[in-house]
Amino acid sequence: MGANRVAVYPGTFDPVTNGHVDIITRATKVADKLVIGLGEHATKTTLFPVEQRLAMIRAEIEPIKAATGADIEVQILDSLLTEFVDEVGASIIIRGLRAVSDFDYELQMAGMNARLNPKVDTVFLMASEANLFIASSLVREVARLGGDVSSLVSPRVAENLAKVFSE
């Protein structure tokens, strides 16, 4: 097959949801190696600090790695995405799409990324039907209001959310 195809799946993952895990699992079929770029943005306020998001996402990918043998790693992404892609030797950016509204924004981002680094292609993966409506922001809001998020995130992530909102 030639050179290994390395892909980057960037995101804030605040928190990592079942939708993210679905895209990660499916992205391993597109790439030989998947690097999850955990976004650390000085201007973006997150519920969980980067260390906790890193621990949660690493825990979520372990079963995927064990079941599939997939080569997946997580790294902090605190630079321009196209620079990060070069740093990790990737040529593919993976993005998950849920709705038409996602597509509009993602199309603009894909165009800008292609302009900044023409060697990189963006691959869009549609959310599976069960995960179409899951967004980290909605999960945070439901958890904040005491709702049941057990069908949206893993038990481990649900526990982290409960801990944050009980303080």
C-alpha positions as a printed NumPy array, in Angstrom:
array([[  0.   ,   0.   ,   0.   ],
       [  2.965,   2.361,   0.257],
       [  3.323,   5.082,   2.852],
       [  1.185,   5.052,   5.962],
       [ -1.777,   7.386,   5.878],
       [ -1.734,   9.558,   8.986],
       [ -4.841,  11.533,   9.899],
       [ -5.535,  14.181,  12.509],
       [ -8.901,  14.457,  14.253],
       [ -8.869,  17.862,  15.949],
       [-11.288,  19.037,  18.599],
       [-11.783,  20.445,  22.057],
       [-13.477,  17.262,  23.325],
       [-15.045,  19.105,  26.28 ],
       [-16.12 ,  16.446,  27.091],
       [-15.496,  13.549,  24.718],
       [-18.901,  12.126,  23.685],
       [-20.171,   8.899,  22.148],
       [-20.294,  10.85 ,  18.876],
       [-16.566,  11.582,  19.08 ],
       [-15.81 ,   7.942,  19.909],
       [-17.868,   6.859,  16.889],
       [-15.92 ,   9.192,  14.566],
       [-12.593,   8.05 ,  16.1  ],
       [-13.507,   4.4  ,  15.559],
       [-14.54 ,   5.01 ,  11.957],
       [-11.512,   7.23 ,  11.243],
       [ -9.236,   4.287,  12.021],
       [-10.634,   2.682,   8.854],
       [ -9.593,   5.706,   6.777],
       [ -6.09 ,   6.119,   8.187],
       [ -3.305,   3.807,   9.267],
       [ -2.545,   6.099,  12.208],
       [ -4.896,   8.562,  13.892],
       [ -3.61 ,  11.481,  15.917],
       [ -6.269,  13.141,  18.011],
       [ -5.382,  16.822,  18.317],
       [ -6.776,  17.963,  21.65 ],
       [ -7.382,  21.679,  21.232],
       [ -5.944,  23.983,  23.852],
       [ -7.145,  27.486,  23.022],
       [ -6.237,  30.472,  25.186],
       [ -9.393,  32.275,  24.049],
       [-11.816,  29.383,  24.544],
       [-13.128,  28.623,  28.024],
       [-13.57 ,  24.918,  28.679],
       [-15.415,  23.083,  31.431],
       [-12.571,  20.602,  31.93 ],
       [ -8.883,  21.556,  32.088],
       [ -6.725,  20.143,  29.311],
       [ -5.13 ,  17.491,  31.565],
       [ -8.55 ,  16.094,  32.481],
       [ -9.773,  16.135,  28.859],
       [ -6.544,  14.368,  27.864],
       [ -7.073,  11.667,  30.508],
       [-10.735,  11.174,  29.513],
       [-10.041,  10.837,  25.798],
       [ -7.082,   8.506,  26.389],
       [ -9.321,   6.292,  28.516],
       [-11.991,   6.295,  25.771],
       [ -9.577,   5.223,  23.017],
       [ -8.009,   2.343,  24.956],
       [-10.926,  -0.062,  24.229],
       [-10.817,   0.915,  20.533],
       [ -7.083,   0.225,  20.37 ],
       [ -7.514,  -3.08 ,  22.217],
       [-10.414,  -4.245,  20.017],
       [ -9.028,  -3.166,  16.636],
       [ -5.271,  -2.848,  17.064],
       [ -5.611,   0.674,  15.692],
       [ -2.697,   3.083,  16.007],
       [ -4.244,   6.03 ,  17.877],
       [ -2.556,   8.683,  19.961],
       [ -3.593,  11.96 ,  21.565],
       [ -1.496,  15.112,  21.474],
       [ -2.114,  18.657,  22.627],
       [ -2.947,  20.925,  19.688],
       [ -1.949,  24.474,  20.571],
       [ -0.848,  25.706,  17.166],
       [ -2.357,  26.293,  13.755],
       [ -4.016,  23.035,  12.678],
       [ -2.141,  22.906,   9.365],
       [  1.187,  23.287,  11.215],
       [  0.195,  20.529,  13.664],
       [ -0.718,  18.267,  10.727],
       [  2.77 ,  18.791,   9.284],
       [  4.424,  18.22 ,  12.684],
       [  2.791,  14.797,  13.088],
       [  3.384,  13.789,   9.464],
       [ -0.305,  13.7  ,   8.532],
       [ -1.95 ,  14.397,   5.192],
       [ -5.605,  14.027,   6.252],
       [ -7.814,  16.039,   8.58 ],
       [-10.857,  14.159,   9.868],
       [-13.994,  16.118,  10.685],
       [-17.329,  14.821,  11.881],
       [-20.554,  16.251,  10.5  ],
       [-23.949,  16.162,  12.185],
       [-26.089,  18.65 ,  10.3  ],
       [-26.152,  21.111,   7.411],
       [-25.097,  23.85 ,   9.846],
       [-21.917,  21.887,  10.612],
       [-21.209,  21.496,   6.913],
       [-21.292,  25.246,   6.218],
       [-18.694,  25.978,   8.902],
       [-16.581,  22.896,   8.133],
       [-16.517,  23.704,   4.411],
       [-15.068,  27.145,   5.206],
       [-12.481,  25.593,   7.528],
       [-11.54 ,  22.925,   4.967],
       [-11.077,  25.627,   2.338],
       [ -8.855,  27.701,   4.61 ],
       [ -6.815,  24.657,   5.65 ],
       [ -6.336,  23.699,   1.99 ],
       [ -5.163,  27.234,   1.24 ],
       [ -2.711,  27.149,   4.163],
       [ -1.454,  23.643,   3.365],
       [ -2.355,  22.278,  -0.091],
       [ -0.867,  18.845,   0.778],
       [ -3.648,  18.201,   3.301],
       [ -7.101,  16.865,   2.488],
       [-10.114,  17.109,   4.781],
       [-12.261,  13.986,   5.042],
       [-15.773,  14.414,   6.418],
       [-17.401,  11.533,   8.279],
       [-21.13 ,  11.751,   8.881],
       [-22.233,  11.1  ,  12.429],
       [-24.046,   7.811,  12.746],
       [-27.806,   8.084,  13.19 ],
       [-27.616,   7.435,  16.941],
       [-25.163,  10.321,  17.384],
       [-26.564,  12.961,  15.03 ],
       [-27.733,  15.273,  17.803],
       [-24.878,  14.851,  20.279],
       [-22.753,  17.943,  20.828],
       [-20.416,  18.539,  23.752],
       [-22.145,  21.856,  24.474],
       [-25.536,  20.12 ,  24.752],
       [-24.066,  17.37 ,  26.936],
       [-22.594,  20.007,  29.273],
       [-25.933,  21.823,  29.473],
       [-27.963,  18.669,  30.189],
       [-25.458,  17.611,  32.855],
       [-25.409,  21.103,  34.38 ],
       [-29.191,  20.966,  34.753],
       [-29.049,  17.502,  36.334],
       [-30.277,  15.561,  33.297],
       [-29.311,  12.022,  32.356],
       [-26.337,  11.979,  29.972],
       [-25.711,   8.227,  30.209],
       [-26.725,   7.612,  26.575],
       [-24.512,  10.461,  25.317],
       [-21.165,   9.756,  26.999],
       [-19.349,   6.852,  28.62 ],
       [-19.945,   6.117,  32.324],
       [-16.453,   7.509,  33.044],
       [-17.24 ,  10.842,  31.357],
       [-20.687,  10.996,  32.995],
       [-18.976,  10.583,  36.362],
       [-16.585,  13.44 ,  35.585],
       [-19.519,  15.647,  34.59 ],
       [-21.464,  14.784,  37.758],
       [-18.409,  15.618,  39.859],
       [-17.95 ,  19.024,  38.224],
       [-21.584,  20.025,  38.605],
       [-21.942,  18.797,  42.183],
       [-19.142,  21.108,  43.347]])
